[in-house]
């Protein structure tokens, strides 16, 4: 049967004439079309029910492979420089220990309170309170908080803070609170400042 005859047969073909119990009797062109449709249907169903899941697994594996490569490169770099890291750690521990040992072994509280008081009075401030708080032990050092409340002018407060920071003893200042106070007899504005000063000493027990 020629191609032209097959086309003519398709034109004259009626779908109602198909005998599904006798597929062999179908025209050759119809058989070819039916095979193509079945093939397409099989591909479609196979992709949706099997290949699609495999594609998702493949994408996940590719992403995991990329992450593993990056992790491997990072760990390989760390392993190659492990000895250098160890040497740096030893140097840092030695430097840190040397700095900690520069802290005094006692708080020398009386002398420190005297220095703070002298600095405040020299700045023209009035002391309302200077009170020691319980010590706070850290691993390598012990800190001693001191609550301070003073009254004076803005520039006097700034001079006091600068003077305390310049003391030879290590003192840090925390928790500033400044509120207005009644003006003095000369009419100058005054401020009340509450602040926590912390001094430190070496904790030899913690270091051991």
Backbone as ProteinMPNN parsed JSONL, in Angstrom:
{"seq_chain_A": "XXXXXXXXXXXXXXXXXXXXXXXXXXXXXXXXXXXXXXXXXXXXXXXXXXXXXXXXXXXXXXXXXXXXXXXXXXXXXXXXXXXXXXXXXXXXXXXXXXXXXXXXXXXXXXXXXXXXXXXXXXXXXXXXXXXXXXXXXXXXXXXXXXXXXXXXXXXXXXXXXXXXXXXXXXXXXXXXXXXXXXXXXXXXXXXXXXXXXXXXXXXXXXXX", "coords_chain_A": {"N_chain_A": [[0.853, -1.185, 0.0], [0.615, 2.167, -0.925], [1.864, 5.406, 0.154], [0.083, 7.45, -0.456], [-2.246, 6.017, -0.7], [-2.52, 5.228, 1.928], [-3.03, 7.673, 3.212], [-5.425, 8.348, 1.99], [-6.951, 6.273, 2.933], [-7.028, 6.975, 5.633], [-8.565, 9.278, 5.512], [-11.001, 8.293, 4.756], [-11.563, 6.814, 6.921], [-13.473, 5.752, 9.728], [-13.863, 6.28, 13.127], [-15.655, 4.786, 14.567], [-15.656, 2.389, 13.309], [-13.633, 0.859, 14.304], [-12.464, -2.165, 15.625], [-11.914, -3.189, 18.681], [-11.423, -5.642, 19.692], [-10.173, -6.961, 17.774], [-7.462, -6.011, 16.866], [-5.684, -6.44, 14.845], [-7.016, -6.106, 12.478], [-7.094, -3.446, 12.006], [-6.419, -0.53, 10.024], [-3.16, 0.009, 8.579], [-2.028, 2.577, 8.93], [-3.503, 3.561, 11.083], [-2.724, 1.788, 13.039], [-0.036, 2.54, 13.34], [-0.304, 5.182, 14.289], [-1.661, 4.664, 16.705], [0.307, 3.189, 18.04], [2.271, 5.155, 18.335], [0.92, 6.973, 20.006], [0.524, 5.361, 22.266], [3.193, 4.969, 22.964], [3.982, 7.594, 23.594], [2.292, 8.021, 25.775], [3.292, 6.116, 27.578], [5.879, 7.147, 27.995], [5.217, 9.589, 29.215], [3.852, 8.777, 31.57], [5.902, 7.266, 32.731], [7.856, 9.217, 33.222], [6.563, 10.919, 35.096], [5.94, 9.195, 37.221], [8.294, 7.893, 37.853], [10.852, 8.767, 36.67], [10.775, 11.485, 37.395], [10.979, 11.509, 40.199], [13.522, 10.432, 40.399], [14.985, 12.477, 39.204], [14.649, 14.507, 41.086], [16.024, 13.34, 43.246], [18.552, 13.222, 42.108], [19.162, 15.972, 41.791], [19.229, 16.716, 44.49], [21.39, 15.175, 45.323], [23.445, 16.32, 43.825], [23.525, 18.892, 44.924], [24.233, 18.232, 47.555], [26.722, 17.11, 47.079], [28.169, 19.384, 46.284], [28.177, 20.86, 48.677], [29.587, 19.094, 50.311], [32.056, 19.099, 49.031], [32.903, 21.746, 49.505], [33.023, 21.663, 52.304], [34.996, 19.731, 52.612], [37.201, 21.02, 51.433], [37.513, 23.148, 53.234], [38.127, 21.781, 55.642], [40.402, 20.45, 54.815], [42.129, 22.588, 54.412], [42.299, 23.538, 57.04], [43.482, 21.317, 58.243], [45.932, 21.281, 56.946], [47.061, 23.551, 57.984], [47.216, 23.093, 60.656], [49.347, 22.816, 62.52], [50.397, 25.391, 62.512], [48.213, 26.771, 63.572], [48.196, 25.669, 66.14], [50.613, 26.627, 67.16], [50.072, 29.384, 67.135], [47.998, 29.424, 69.0], [49.338, 28.657, 71.351], [51.079, 30.847, 71.612], [49.193, 32.918, 71.949], [47.953, 32.124, 74.359], [50.142, 32.348, 76.073], [50.669, 35.111, 75.9], [48.242, 36.137, 76.841], [48.226, 35.108, 79.424], [50.45, 36.457, 80.449], [49.524, 39.117, 80.415], [47.386, 38.907, 82.214], [48.795, 38.323, 84.558], [49.844, 40.735, 85.091], [47.92, 42.088, 86.434], [47.151, 43.239, 89.723], [47.645, 41.306, 92.743], [45.975, 41.795, 94.824], [43.167, 43.874, 95.715], [43.701, 46.418, 96.676], [41.949, 48.262, 97.888], [41.531, 50.486, 99.784], [43.463, 52.471, 98.958], [42.634, 52.848, 96.304], [40.001, 53.84, 96.587], [40.611, 56.196, 97.834], [42.039, 57.503, 95.795], [40.012, 57.784, 93.868], [38.207, 59.41, 95.248], [39.793, 61.694, 95.679], [40.156, 62.472, 93.02], [37.539, 63.132, 92.258], [36.895, 65.244, 94.053], [38.848, 67.041, 93.293], [37.881, 67.717, 90.815], [35.809, 69.283, 91.461], [33.441, 68.153, 92.413], [30.669, 66.918, 94.416], [30.456, 64.29, 96.663], [27.936, 61.957, 97.0], [27.656, 59.303, 97.503], [29.763, 56.485, 97.865], [30.308, 53.273, 97.403], [31.213, 49.971, 98.142], [30.716, 46.92, 96.35], [29.789, 43.389, 96.317], [32.426, 41.092, 95.422], [33.022, 39.746, 92.143], [33.72, 36.746, 90.812], [35.609, 35.677, 88.084], [36.947, 33.449, 85.537], [39.732, 33.922, 85.199], [40.209, 36.258, 86.534], [39.214, 38.556, 89.16], [36.594, 40.741, 89.731], [35.837, 43.88, 91.241], [33.13, 45.702, 91.951], [32.267, 49.16, 92.345], [29.995, 51.383, 93.572], [29.189, 54.657, 92.694], [28.102, 57.909, 93.436], [27.745, 61.181, 92.47], [27.604, 64.801, 92.509], [27.479, 67.642, 90.435], [28.665, 70.06, 87.996], [28.302, 69.786, 84.378], [30.764, 69.798, 82.92], [32.47, 69.329, 85.047], [31.789, 66.718, 85.741], [32.637, 65.395, 83.435], [35.384, 65.861, 83.62], [35.954, 64.404, 85.907], [35.352, 61.726, 85.126], [37.24, 61.38, 83.102], [39.548, 61.658, 84.639], [39.403, 59.437, 86.395], [39.598, 57.338, 84.559], [42.205, 57.67, 83.835], [43.711, 56.829, 85.956], [46.465, 55.073, 87.491], [45.879, 52.507, 88.313], [43.971, 49.772, 86.972], [40.847, 50.609, 86.002], [37.518, 50.384, 85.099], [34.572, 51.951, 83.754], [31.059, 51.842, 84.151], [27.504, 51.613, 83.374], [26.327, 54.319, 83.316], [24.359, 56.96, 84.654], [22.707, 59.908, 84.452], [21.083, 62.623, 85.879], [19.08, 65.629, 86.129], [19.765, 68.078, 88.665], [18.912, 70.242, 91.433], [19.639, 73.694, 90.959], [22.61, 75.38, 92.164], [23.411, 77.82, 94.792], [24.473, 79.936, 93.358], [23.122, 79.799, 91.066], [23.948, 78.074, 89.061], [23.571, 75.303, 86.869], [23.154, 71.916, 87.876], [24.117, 68.481, 87.989], [23.29, 65.087, 88.753], [25.209, 62.233, 88.903], [25.214, 58.78, 88.614], [27.249, 55.982, 88.757], [29.055, 52.983, 87.968], [32.095, 51.836, 88.983], [34.672, 49.586, 88.133], [37.221, 47.579, 89.401], [40.054, 45.354, 89.147], [41.552, 42.195, 89.976], [44.11, 39.675, 89.903], [43.187, 36.31, 89.448], [44.517, 33.803, 90.784], [43.816, 31.219, 91.516], [41.77, 30.487, 89.753], [43.232, 30.569, 87.361], [44.959, 28.417, 87.686]], "CA_chain_A": [[0.0, 0.0, 0.0], [1.422, 3.371, -1.029], [1.61, 6.463, 1.143], [-1.132, 8.146, -0.866], [-3.372, 5.155, -0.369], [-2.686, 5.257, 3.383], [-3.684, 8.942, 3.542], [-6.814, 8.266, 1.552], [-7.629, 5.381, 3.866], [-7.288, 7.708, 6.869], [-9.661, 10.216, 5.283], [-12.247, 7.537, 4.687], [-11.669, 5.988, 8.131], [-14.427, 6.167, 10.764], [-13.424, 5.731, 14.425], [-16.64, 3.805, 15.047], [-15.433, 1.116, 12.632], [-12.54, 0.13, 14.964], [-12.813, -3.348, 16.413], [-10.861, -3.277, 19.701], [-11.146, -7.044, 19.981], [-9.389, -7.47, 16.649], [-6.594, -4.904, 16.501], [-4.989, -6.767, 13.61], [-7.798, -5.694, 11.326], [-7.043, -1.998, 11.83], [-5.535, -0.073, 8.937], [-1.758, 0.161, 8.993], [-1.782, 3.946, 9.404], [-4.112, 3.68, 12.418], [-1.853, 1.049, 13.961], [1.15, 3.37, 13.594], [-0.722, 6.3, 15.156], [-1.969, 4.108, 18.02], [1.588, 2.854, 18.685], [2.912, 6.411, 18.73], [0.191, 7.509, 21.17], [0.845, 4.509, 23.424], [4.578, 5.245, 23.321], [3.989, 8.898, 24.275], [1.646, 7.838, 27.078], [4.239, 5.395, 28.442], [6.929, 8.101, 28.38], [4.642, 10.566, 30.138], [3.626, 8.131, 32.859], [7.192, 6.883, 33.292], [8.532, 10.417, 33.75], [5.872, 11.44, 36.273], [5.911, 8.25, 38.335], [9.595, 7.289, 38.128], [11.998, 9.628, 36.345], [10.677, 12.757, 38.112], [11.553, 11.281, 41.527], [14.962, 10.252, 40.227], [15.561, 13.793, 38.935], [14.726, 15.197, 42.381], [17.119, 12.736, 44.012], [19.804, 13.633, 41.474], [19.411, 17.374, 42.145], [19.626, 16.751, 45.897], [22.741, 14.612, 45.419], [24.386, 17.311, 43.283], [23.656, 19.953, 45.932], [24.982, 17.666, 48.677], [28.111, 16.956, 46.637], [28.787, 20.705, 46.324], [28.407, 21.199, 50.088], [30.641, 18.222, 50.82], [33.324, 19.572, 48.48], [33.287, 22.949, 50.248], [33.408, 21.242, 53.654], [36.272, 19.035, 52.499], [38.24, 22.028, 51.195], [37.734, 23.888, 54.478], [38.815, 20.917, 56.59], [41.746, 20.183, 54.303], [42.918, 23.792, 54.704], [42.565, 23.545, 58.482], [44.431, 20.252, 58.558], [47.248, 21.675, 56.43], [47.589, 24.64, 58.814], [46.968, 22.742, 62.047], [50.506, 23.11, 63.353], [50.479, 26.853, 62.647], [47.167, 27.161, 64.516], [48.623, 25.274, 67.482], [51.645, 27.567, 67.589], [49.408, 30.644, 67.437], [47.256, 29.256, 70.247], [50.302, 28.684, 72.448], [51.521, 32.23, 71.753], [48.093, 33.71, 72.496], [47.798, 31.77, 75.769], [51.261, 32.924, 76.812], [50.463, 36.566, 75.963], [47.097, 36.394, 77.712], [48.66, 34.855, 80.799], [51.34, 37.546, 80.87], [48.693, 40.287, 80.699], [46.648, 38.668, 83.456], [49.703, 38.388, 85.708], [50.128, 42.136, 85.376], [46.932, 42.566, 87.396], [47.618, 43.06, 91.105], [47.118, 40.137, 93.437], [44.945, 42.254, 95.76], [42.415, 44.984, 95.14], [44.201, 47.697, 97.18], [40.731, 49.069, 97.932], [41.648, 51.799, 100.442], [44.182, 53.416, 98.124], [41.838, 53.146, 95.123], [38.912, 54.731, 96.998], [41.208, 57.501, 98.098], [42.35, 58.118, 94.498], [38.746, 58.174, 93.229], [37.674, 60.553, 95.993], [40.635, 62.855, 95.405], [39.887, 62.895, 91.644], [36.237, 63.788, 92.23], [36.969, 66.539, 94.747], [39.661, 67.923, 92.467], [37.055, 68.168, 89.697], [34.762, 70.15, 91.985], [32.204, 67.397, 92.627], [30.267, 66.533, 95.76], [30.17, 62.864, 96.73], [26.774, 61.535, 97.775], [27.829, 57.899, 97.9], [30.779, 55.641, 97.241], [29.968, 52.051, 98.135], [31.746, 48.728, 97.589], [29.784, 45.83, 96.076], [30.452, 42.074, 96.417], [33.307, 40.713, 94.332], [32.499, 38.807, 91.142], [34.847, 35.925, 90.372], [35.648, 35.131, 86.733], [37.902, 32.335, 85.48], [41.116, 34.353, 85.338], [40.322, 37.482, 87.321], [38.104, 38.884, 90.058], [36.261, 42.15, 89.603], [35.229, 44.499, 92.412], [32.346, 46.875, 91.557], [32.151, 50.255, 93.312], [28.94, 52.302, 93.195], [29.576, 56.036, 92.967], [27.091, 58.913, 93.136], [28.334, 62.501, 92.653], [26.808, 65.922, 92.014], [28.316, 68.733, 89.96], [28.393, 70.547, 86.659], [28.552, 68.858, 83.276], [32.2, 69.738, 82.647], [33.108, 68.709, 86.211], [31.575, 65.269, 85.606], [33.512, 64.911, 82.368], [36.748, 65.872, 84.149], [36.051, 63.292, 86.856], [35.395, 60.471, 84.368], [38.539, 61.328, 82.448], [40.576, 61.452, 85.661], [39.339, 58.041, 86.878], [40.111, 56.475, 83.487], [43.654, 57.863, 83.723], [44.401, 56.33, 87.145], [47.416, 53.995, 87.179], [45.205, 51.236, 88.548], [42.979, 49.473, 85.945], [39.477, 50.877, 86.436], [36.572, 50.592, 83.998], [33.355, 52.628, 84.195], [29.883, 51.194, 83.565], [26.154, 51.96, 83.836], [26.151, 55.743, 83.567], [23.013, 57.522, 84.771], [22.824, 61.327, 84.774], [19.772, 63.283, 85.991], [19.224, 67.018, 86.584], [19.7, 68.364, 90.101], [18.592, 71.644, 91.663], [20.755, 74.618, 90.773], [23.226, 75.817, 93.41], [23.068, 79.183, 95.204], [24.903, 80.864, 92.314], [22.234, 79.625, 89.917], [24.547, 77.176, 88.058], [22.882, 74.021, 86.744], [23.903, 70.798, 88.47], [23.691, 67.153, 87.569], [23.673, 63.968, 89.614], [25.66, 61.091, 88.11], [25.443, 57.492, 89.264], [28.122, 55.207, 87.874], [29.717, 51.838, 88.584], [33.508, 51.659, 88.627], [35.121, 48.216, 88.408], [38.651, 47.313, 89.402], [40.275, 43.92, 88.933], [42.77, 41.562, 90.493], [44.408, 38.385, 89.28], [42.608, 35.135, 90.13], [45.498, 32.731, 90.573], [43.161, 29.905, 91.657], [41.099, 30.204, 88.492], [44.229, 30.309, 86.328], [45.461, 27.062, 87.869]], "C_chain_A": [[0.887, 1.233, 0.0], [1.026, 4.373, 0.029], [0.319, 7.211, 0.825], [-2.365, 7.337, -0.504], [-3.632, 5.152, 1.141], [-3.401, 6.521, 3.806], [-5.155, 8.91, 3.159], [-7.612, 7.366, 2.492], [-7.948, 6.062, 5.173], [-8.455, 8.667, 6.71], [-11.003, 9.494, 5.307], [-12.522, 6.76, 5.969], [-12.656, 6.597, 9.116], [-14.033, 5.478, 12.072], [-14.383, 4.673, 14.945], [-16.447, 2.437, 14.415], [-14.344, 0.285, 13.305], [-13.089, -1.028, 15.774], [-11.696, -3.571, 17.418], [-10.557, -4.718, 20.094], [-10.315, -7.678, 18.861], [-8.53, -6.324, 16.116], [-5.891, -5.164, 15.175], [-5.722, -6.32, 12.375], [-7.758, -4.198, 11.078], [-6.155, -1.651, 10.629], [-4.131, 0.188, 9.457], [-1.481, 1.548, 9.559], [-2.345, 4.145, 10.814], [-3.261, 2.95, 13.439], [-0.626, 1.889, 14.336], [0.814, 4.509, 14.545], [-0.993, 5.803, 16.57], [-0.684, 3.759, 18.769], [2.309, 4.105, 19.17], [2.246, 6.993, 19.979], [0.496, 6.698, 22.426], [2.262, 4.776, 23.91], [4.684, 6.571, 24.095], [3.377, 8.777, 25.673], [2.577, 7.131, 28.059], [5.356, 6.321, 28.909], [6.423, 9.09, 29.424], [4.458, 9.966, 31.533], [4.936, 7.739, 33.526], [7.929, 8.064, 33.897], [7.896, 10.877, 35.057], [5.961, 10.508, 37.472], [7.272, 7.659, 38.683], [10.747, 8.261, 37.894], [11.958, 10.948, 37.111], [11.27, 12.639, 39.504], [13.068, 11.115, 41.437], [15.65, 11.589, 39.967], [15.688, 14.601, 40.22], [15.863, 14.663, 43.237], [18.464, 13.143, 43.454], [20.154, 15.078, 41.84], [19.867, 17.497, 43.59], [21.046, 16.223, 46.078], [23.79, 15.592, 44.902], [24.617, 18.437, 44.289], [24.482, 19.468, 47.124], [26.461, 17.512, 48.32], [28.853, 18.287, 46.7], [29.115, 21.113, 47.758], [29.544, 20.373, 50.677], [32.007, 18.654, 50.296], [33.823, 20.807, 49.238], [33.755, 22.591, 51.662], [34.767, 20.546, 53.629], [37.418, 20.023, 52.295], [38.56, 22.802, 52.469], [38.521, 23.044, 55.486], [40.234, 20.583, 56.126], [42.667, 21.373, 54.578], [43.273, 23.854, 56.189], [43.599, 22.493, 58.868], [45.846, 20.63, 58.104], [47.898, 22.742, 57.309], [47.431, 24.357, 60.309], [48.135, 23.114, 62.96], [50.658, 24.615, 63.572], [49.429, 27.359, 63.634], [47.58, 26.83, 65.949], [49.673, 26.246, 68.023], [51.038, 28.925, 67.944], [48.65, 30.568, 68.754], [48.194, 29.31, 71.451], [50.784, 30.112, 72.699], [50.445, 33.105, 72.381], [47.888, 33.41, 73.978], [48.913, 32.365, 76.612], [51.091, 34.434, 76.967], [49.333, 36.91, 76.915], [47.478, 36.18, 79.169], [49.564, 35.954, 81.322], [50.551, 38.8, 81.216], [47.924, 40.115, 82.002], [47.543, 38.789, 84.677], [50.118, 39.824, 86.032], [49.088, 42.752, 86.306], [47.455, 42.346, 88.807], [46.972, 41.854, 91.755], [46.105, 40.511, 94.505], [44.305, 43.509, 95.179], [42.907, 46.351, 95.6], [43.061, 48.713, 97.288], [40.922, 50.42, 98.61], [42.345, 52.841, 99.572], [43.381, 53.811, 96.893], [40.698, 54.099, 95.467], [39.437, 56.14, 97.266], [41.528, 58.229, 96.792], [41.07, 58.597, 93.807], [38.169, 59.409, 93.915], [38.474, 61.82, 95.695], [40.368, 63.395, 93.99], [38.561, 63.645, 91.546], [36.257, 65.151, 92.89], [37.786, 67.533, 93.938], [38.899, 68.46, 91.273], [35.917, 69.069, 90.164], [33.436, 69.463, 92.224], [31.93, 67.18, 94.111], [29.891, 65.048, 95.736], [28.932, 62.631, 97.596], [26.944, 60.114, 98.289], [29.006, 57.3, 97.166], [30.776, 54.333, 98.026], [30.52, 50.828, 97.412], [30.634, 47.704, 97.416], [30.52, 44.49, 96.185], [31.322, 41.771, 95.192], [32.638, 39.701, 93.406], [33.685, 38.049, 90.57], [34.632, 35.443, 88.942], [36.734, 34.05, 86.699], [39.325, 32.784, 85.781], [41.284, 35.601, 86.194], [39.091, 37.647, 88.21], [37.839, 40.378, 89.938], [35.541, 42.642, 90.864], [34.465, 45.738, 91.953], [32.268, 47.891, 92.712], [31.077, 51.215, 92.794], [29.324, 53.717, 93.619], [28.425, 56.957, 92.577], [27.672, 60.277, 93.466], [27.423, 63.554, 92.045], [27.757, 67.03, 91.597], [27.904, 69.177, 88.582], [28.785, 69.54, 85.597], [30.045, 68.702, 83.017], [32.959, 69.109, 83.812], [32.969, 67.187, 86.153], [32.504, 64.686, 84.544], [34.959, 64.86, 82.841], [36.966, 64.712, 85.103], [36.186, 61.952, 86.136], [36.75, 60.308, 83.69], [39.653, 61.051, 83.449], [40.592, 60.026, 86.19], [39.912, 57.088, 85.827], [41.629, 56.56, 83.372], [44.41, 57.372, 84.959], [45.355, 55.202, 86.776], [46.814, 52.606, 87.4], [44.147, 51.013, 87.458], [41.588, 49.647, 86.524], [38.628, 51.092, 85.182], [35.273, 51.147, 84.56], [32.157, 52.075, 83.428], [28.609, 51.855, 84.104], [26.027, 53.432, 84.24], [24.661, 56.075, 83.72], [23.154, 58.963, 85.255], [21.436, 61.953, 84.772], [19.983, 64.707, 86.477], [19.064, 67.126, 88.099], [19.361, 69.856, 90.253], [19.839, 72.506, 91.493], [21.317, 75.05, 92.122], [22.855, 77.275, 93.699], [23.459, 80.214, 94.156], [24.047, 80.748, 91.058], [22.793, 78.718, 88.841], [23.796, 75.847, 88.041], [23.776, 72.899, 87.25], [23.279, 69.481, 88.012], [24.117, 66.13, 88.605], [24.033, 62.79, 88.71], [25.867, 59.882, 89.006], [26.216, 56.618, 88.284], [28.728, 54.056, 88.665], [31.147, 51.755, 88.067], [33.916, 50.235, 89.012], [36.641, 48.162, 88.354], [38.854, 45.806, 89.446], [41.546, 43.464, 89.638], [42.902, 40.172, 89.893], [43.844, 37.263, 90.116], [43.545, 33.958, 89.892], [44.886, 31.352, 90.715], [42.466, 29.518, 90.362], [42.07, 29.869, 87.392], [44.776, 28.895, 86.445], [44.442, 26.035, 87.439]], "O_chain_A": [[1.801, 1.346, 0.816], [0.01, 4.227, 0.709], [-0.445, 7.561, 1.725], [-3.382, 7.876, -0.067], [-4.777, 5.085, 1.59], [-4.285, 6.473, 4.662], [-6.018, 9.38, 3.901], [-8.77, 7.638, 2.81], [-8.986, 5.797, 5.779], [-9.242, 8.859, 7.637], [-12.0, 10.012, 5.809], [-13.567, 6.125, 6.106], [-12.675, 7.811, 9.316], [-13.888, 4.257, 12.123], [-13.98, 3.768, 15.676], [-16.988, 1.441, 14.896], [-14.139, -0.87, 12.932], [-14.06, -0.881, 16.516], [-10.638, -4.087, 17.058], [-9.552, -4.987, 20.752], [-9.82, -8.796, 18.999], [-8.819, -5.744, 15.068], [-5.541, -4.226, 14.46], [-5.11, -6.168, 11.318], [-8.301, -3.711, 10.086], [-5.25, -2.407, 10.276], [-3.937, 0.542, 10.62], [-0.775, 1.681, 10.558], [-1.732, 4.821, 11.64], [-3.088, 3.418, 14.564], [-0.23, 1.941, 15.5], [1.552, 4.773, 15.494], [-0.597, 6.453, 17.537], [-0.579, 3.993, 19.973], [2.881, 4.127, 20.26], [2.927, 7.451, 20.897], [0.698, 7.253, 23.506], [2.515, 4.808, 25.115], [5.378, 6.66, 25.108], [3.881, 9.359, 26.633], [2.646, 7.5, 29.232], [5.741, 6.292, 30.078], [7.117, 9.39, 30.396], [4.851, 10.559, 32.538], [5.076, 7.861, 34.743], [8.553, 7.943, 34.951], [8.601, 11.189, 36.016], [6.047, 10.966, 38.612], [7.4, 6.986, 39.706], [11.524, 8.544, 38.805], [13.014, 11.485, 37.447], [11.978, 13.538, 39.959], [13.806, 11.598, 42.296], [16.761, 11.821, 40.444], [16.684, 15.292, 40.436], [16.582, 15.431, 43.876], [19.411, 13.383, 44.204], [21.304, 15.377, 42.162], [20.771, 18.273, 43.899], [21.814, 16.75, 46.882], [24.884, 15.692, 45.457], [25.746, 18.883, 44.488], [25.327, 20.2, 47.641], [27.339, 17.751, 49.149], [30.012, 18.337, 47.111], [30.191, 21.646, 48.028], [30.361, 20.882, 51.445], [33.002, 18.588, 51.019], [35.004, 20.909, 49.571], [34.742, 23.134, 52.157], [35.59, 20.749, 54.522], [38.479, 19.886, 52.905], [39.723, 23.083, 52.758], [39.466, 23.531, 56.106], [41.148, 20.451, 56.939], [43.833, 21.197, 54.932], [44.402, 24.181, 56.553], [44.473, 22.734, 59.7], [46.828, 20.337, 58.787], [49.123, 22.837, 57.378], [47.503, 25.272, 61.129], [47.932, 23.662, 64.043], [51.002, 25.062, 64.666], [49.7, 28.256, 64.433], [47.342, 27.617, 66.865], [49.629, 26.638, 69.189], [51.434, 29.546, 68.93], [48.651, 31.52, 69.535], [47.874, 29.94, 72.459], [50.889, 30.544, 73.847], [50.738, 33.935, 73.242], [47.674, 34.326, 74.771], [48.676, 32.833, 77.726], [51.34, 34.979, 78.042], [49.438, 37.851, 77.702], [47.104, 36.965, 80.041], [49.47, 36.345, 82.485], [50.863, 39.479, 82.195], [47.818, 41.047, 82.799], [47.116, 39.295, 85.715], [50.668, 40.099, 87.099], [49.326, 43.804, 86.9], [48.141, 41.355, 89.059], [45.884, 41.431, 91.364], [45.435, 39.631, 95.045], [44.844, 44.125, 94.259], [42.568, 47.358, 94.979], [43.181, 49.856, 96.847], [40.504, 51.432, 98.047], [41.871, 53.971, 99.46], [43.426, 54.966, 96.469], [40.446, 55.056, 94.734], [38.781, 57.135, 96.959], [41.315, 59.437, 96.689], [41.043, 59.684, 93.23], [37.703, 60.337, 93.254], [37.9, 62.888, 95.483], [40.354, 64.607, 93.774], [38.458, 64.657, 90.852], [35.702, 66.111, 92.356], [37.467, 68.721, 93.894], [39.22, 69.533, 90.763], [35.143, 69.564, 89.344], [32.398, 70.124, 92.237], [32.832, 67.248, 94.945], [29.108, 64.609, 94.893], [28.876, 63.042, 98.755], [26.45, 59.76, 99.36], [29.221, 57.575, 95.986], [31.194, 54.298, 99.183], [30.317, 50.669, 96.208], [29.72, 47.627, 98.236], [31.75, 44.461, 96.15], [30.987, 42.151, 94.07], [31.8, 38.907, 93.832], [34.552, 38.634, 89.921], [33.591, 34.866, 88.628], [37.367, 33.772, 87.718], [40.047, 32.118, 86.524], [42.41, 35.957, 86.542], [38.076, 36.973, 88.035], [38.763, 41.186, 90.034], [34.747, 41.919, 91.468], [35.089, 46.737, 91.597], [32.212, 47.523, 93.885], [31.222, 51.791, 91.716], [29.731, 53.947, 94.758], [27.84, 56.801, 91.505], [28.055, 60.523, 94.61], [26.588, 63.261, 91.189], [28.721, 67.331, 92.301], [26.893, 68.715, 88.054], [29.498, 68.573, 85.864], [30.536, 67.579, 82.905], [33.97, 68.437, 83.606], [33.906, 66.457, 86.474], [33.083, 63.616, 84.731], [35.687, 63.926, 82.506], [38.035, 64.102, 85.111], [37.036, 61.136, 86.493], [37.335, 59.224, 83.705], [40.588, 60.305, 83.157], [41.662, 59.458, 86.411], [40.626, 56.144, 86.164], [42.269, 55.635, 82.873], [45.635, 57.487, 85.007], [45.082, 54.448, 85.842], [47.206, 51.644, 86.739], [43.486, 51.969, 87.053], [41.193, 48.918, 87.434], [38.983, 51.888, 84.312], [34.908, 50.856, 85.7], [32.223, 51.866, 82.216], [28.62, 52.546, 85.123], [25.661, 53.742, 85.373], [23.818, 55.535, 83.004], [23.665, 59.205, 86.348], [20.697, 61.838, 83.794], [20.963, 64.978, 87.171], [18.324, 66.363, 88.72], [19.509, 70.631, 89.308], [20.948, 72.097, 91.84], [20.59, 75.086, 93.115], [22.09, 77.889, 92.956], [22.831, 81.27, 94.074], [24.225, 81.505, 90.104], [22.175, 78.591, 87.785], [23.428, 75.329, 89.095], [24.994, 72.928, 87.075], [22.092, 69.397, 87.698], [25.156, 66.272, 89.252], [23.244, 62.399, 87.85], [26.581, 59.936, 90.007], [25.863, 56.535, 87.108], [28.894, 54.144, 89.881], [31.378, 51.622, 86.865], [33.553, 49.743, 90.08], [37.265, 48.629, 87.401], [37.922, 45.063, 89.751], [42.476, 44.24, 89.862], [41.925, 39.577, 89.437], [43.992, 37.249, 91.338], [43.39, 33.211, 88.926], [45.372, 30.4, 90.104], [42.554, 28.373, 89.918], [41.8, 28.994, 86.569], [45.033, 28.24, 85.435], [44.7, 24.835, 87.526]]}, "name": "protein", "num_of_chains": 1, "seq": "XXXXXXXXXXXXXXXXXXXXXXXXXXXXXXXXXXXXXXXXXXXXXXXXXXXXXXXXXXXXXXXXXXXXXXXXXXXXXXXXXXXXXXXXXXXXXXXXXXXXXXXXXXXXXXXXXXXXXXXXXXXXXXXXXXXXXXXXXXXXXXXXXXXXXXXXXXXXXXXXXXXXXXXXXXXXXXXXXXXXXXXXXXXXXXXXXXXXXXXXXXXXXXXX"}
